[in-house]
Amino acid sequence: MDPSDLPPTPKGRHHEIRAAGLRDFAGLRRPDQKLDPFRLAKYANLLVVPFEVIEKQLSAETLGHLIGEGKDMWSGGAASRTLPNGQKLIILNPTHGRTRQHATLMEEVCHVFLGHQPSRLAIERKDKKGKIVARDYNEAIEEEAYSTGAAALVPYAALKKFISEGKSSREIARHFDVSRALVEFRIKISRLWDDYKENLFEHRD
């Protein structure tokens, strides 16, 4: 990769290089091309099952919690065991929008491609706010998967180019079919926020 296509921080470069490998595997040749996580999931041997398929197996209480009061406590998850054909089952939160599901699925895809060991889906402890944590959370692994996935969805080179053109985070999000929050996360983590605000102001003036 051209060094100018990489973020300025060591961690950012680490994630960007791995994300570029994922995009190359998906057959994308330009940084401004949109990545479809659902297509990539098939290559990762992940089977994304609609929530409606499993909801019939859930009790009314469990279902009410998952799509009711507890809907903001989870975004998706992978089954701890593979299916007989080797695929891993993935369920996405049906109350979340398409763009948020893209980020969630991309994170699960990255866990596979990065060779991460799956987290244990067992209630073991509570977080600092007293909420039950439903798996053995490994912060370093989760950060690498999320950040690599975000970089694959919104590459640094394309992000920098769009910012120089004065495009807003909303416009960039629409281009890549991701959430505005994810785009702004990428702008800030890539140390482009000052450039973003300056160029946005100049082009809107």
Disulfide bonds with the S-S distance in Angstrom:
none
